[in-house]
Amino acid sequence: MLAGLLVGSLDIIAALVNFYSKTGKDPQIVLKYIASAVCGKDAFAGGTTMSALGLLLHFMVAFIWTIFFFWIYPKLKFLSFNRVLTGILYGIFIWFVMSHAVVPLSKASVGAFNLEQAAIAALILIGAIGLPLSFIAYRYYKGKV
């Protein structure tokens, strides 16, 4: 639970800071975009309720990725050999699945591919989710595997 809360917090903070620093716009737009995965374009017209829904959905997804990682970690022994490489690969894996399957299958709008945005998104996922989970899982399973 704590690992999911940590990586979910790191990820959303990084996303909000990145959005604000690039656009200067209200970071709640990011949360409403996440809510638009379920509510479509109507999410952007909503107020704090849509922002709260976006935050809830974000943490649900972060917990799913955390649970999945902790589930596969002891099954795939090679994951414990190099924590940095494992974290990088898991962050890239998350980016790929989210950008090529989850988001396109949702009601959220998908813009044209932008290499710079894709790289930033992947780096955020590597730094906020992949690397922390790799080190946390290693420590958690160290005496159990």
C-alpha positions as CSV (number, residue, x, y, z in Angstrom):
1,M,0.0,0.0,0.0
2,L,2.7,2.4,1.0
3,A,4.7,1.7,-2.2
4,G,1.6,2.5,-4.3
5,L,0.9,5.7,-2.4
6,L,4.5,6.8,-2.8
7,V,4.8,6.1,-6.5
8,G,1.4,7.5,-7.2
9,S,2.3,10.7,-5.4
10,L,5.6,11.0,-7.1
11,D,4.1,10.5,-10.5
12,I,1.2,12.9,-10.1
13,I,3.4,15.6,-8.6
14,A,5.9,15.2,-11.5
15,A,3.0,15.4,-14.0
16,L,1.5,18.5,-12.5
17,V,4.8,20.3,-12.1
18,N,5.7,19.4,-15.7
19,F,2.4,20.6,-17.1
20,Y,2.5,23.9,-15.1
21,S,6.1,24.6,-16.0
22,K,5.4,24.0,-19.7
23,T,2.1,25.8,-20.0
24,G,1.6,28.1,-17.0
25,K,-2.0,26.8,-16.8
26,D,-3.9,25.4,-13.9
27,P,-2.6,21.9,-13.1
28,Q,-6.1,20.7,-12.4
29,I,-6.4,20.4,-16.1
30,V,-4.2,17.3,-15.8
31,L,-6.5,15.8,-13.2
32,K,-9.5,16.6,-15.4
33,Y,-7.8,14.9,-18.4
34,I,-7.4,11.8,-16.3
35,A,-11.1,12.0,-15.4
36,S,-11.9,12.4,-19.1
37,A,-10.8,8.7,-19.5
38,V,-14.1,7.8,-18.0
39,C,-16.3,10.9,-18.5
40,G,-15.1,12.1,-21.9
41,K,-14.8,15.8,-22.8
42,D,-17.4,16.7,-20.1
43,A,-14.7,16.2,-17.5
44,F,-13.1,19.5,-18.5
45,A,-16.3,21.4,-17.8
46,G,-16.5,19.9,-14.3
47,G,-15.1,21.5,-11.2
48,T,-13.3,20.0,-8.2
49,T,-15.4,16.9,-8.4
50,M,-13.8,16.0,-11.8
51,S,-10.4,16.9,-10.4
52,A,-11.0,14.6,-7.4
53,L,-12.2,11.8,-9.8
54,G,-9.0,12.2,-11.9
55,L,-6.9,12.0,-8.7
56,L,-8.8,8.9,-7.6
57,L,-8.4,7.3,-11.0
58,H,-4.7,8.1,-11.1
59,F,-4.1,6.5,-7.7
60,M,-6.1,3.4,-8.8
61,V,-3.9,3.0,-11.8
62,A,-0.7,3.6,-9.8
63,F,-1.8,0.9,-7.3
64,I,-2.5,-1.5,-10.1
65,W,1.0,-1.0,-11.6
66,T,2.4,-1.4,-8.1
67,I,0.5,-4.6,-7.4
68,F,1.4,-6.0,-10.8
69,F,5.1,-5.3,-10.2
70,F,5.1,-6.9,-6.7
71,W,3.3,-9.9,-8.3
72,I,5.8,-10.4,-11.1
73,Y,8.9,-9.5,-9.2
74,P,9.4,-12.9,-7.4
75,K,8.3,-14.8,-10.4
76,L,10.9,-13.3,-12.8
77,K,14.2,-13.8,-11.0
78,F,16.2,-11.6,-13.4
79,L,14.3,-8.5,-12.1
80,S,16.4,-8.5,-8.9
81,F,19.8,-8.6,-10.7
82,N,19.9,-4.9,-11.7
83,R,17.5,-2.6,-9.9
84,V,18.3,0.4,-12.1
85,L,17.8,-1.4,-15.4
86,T,14.7,-3.1,-14.0
87,G,13.2,0.3,-13.0
88,I,14.0,1.8,-16.4
89,L,12.5,-1.1,-18.3
90,Y,9.4,-1.1,-16.1
91,G,8.9,2.6,-16.5
92,I,9.1,2.2,-20.3
93,F,6.7,-0.8,-20.1
94,I,4.2,1.3,-18.2
95,W,4.5,4.2,-20.7
96,F,4.0,1.8,-23.6
97,V,0.9,0.1,-22.2
98,M,-0.6,3.3,-21.1
99,S,0.0,5.3,-24.3
100,H,-0.7,2.4,-26.7
101,A,-3.5,0.6,-25.0
102,V,-5.1,2.1,-21.9
103,V,-5.5,5.8,-23.0
104,P,-6.5,4.9,-26.6
105,L,-9.2,2.5,-25.3
106,S,-10.5,5.2,-22.9
107,K,-12.7,8.2,-23.6
108,A,-9.7,10.6,-23.2
109,S,-8.6,12.4,-26.3
110,V,-5.4,11.3,-27.9
111,G,-3.3,13.8,-29.8
112,A,-0.7,13.2,-32.5
113,F,2.5,11.5,-31.4
114,N,5.1,13.9,-30.1
115,L,8.6,12.5,-29.4
116,E,9.5,15.1,-26.8
117,Q,6.3,14.6,-24.9
118,A,6.6,10.9,-25.1
119,A,10.2,11.0,-23.8
120,I,9.2,13.3,-20.9
121,A,6.3,11.0,-20.0
122,A,8.5,7.9,-20.1
123,L,11.1,9.6,-18.0
124,I,8.5,10.6,-15.4
125,L,7.3,7.0,-15.3
126,I,10.8,5.7,-15.0
127,G,11.8,8.1,-12.2
128,A,8.5,8.2,-10.3
129,I,7.3,4.6,-10.6
130,G,9.9,2.2,-12.2
131,L,13.0,3.0,-10.2
132,P,11.2,3.4,-6.8
133,L,9.3,0.2,-7.2
134,S,12.4,-1.7,-8.3
135,F,14.3,-0.6,-5.2
136,I,11.3,-1.1,-2.9
137,A,10.5,-4.6,-4.2
138,Y,14.2,-5.6,-4.0
139,R,14.3,-4.6,-0.4
140,Y,10.9,-6.2,0.4
141,Y,11.8,-9.5,-1.2
142,K,15.5,-9.6,-0.3
143,G,15.0,-11.9,2.7
144,K,12.0,-13.7,1.2
145,V,13.2,-14.9,-2.2
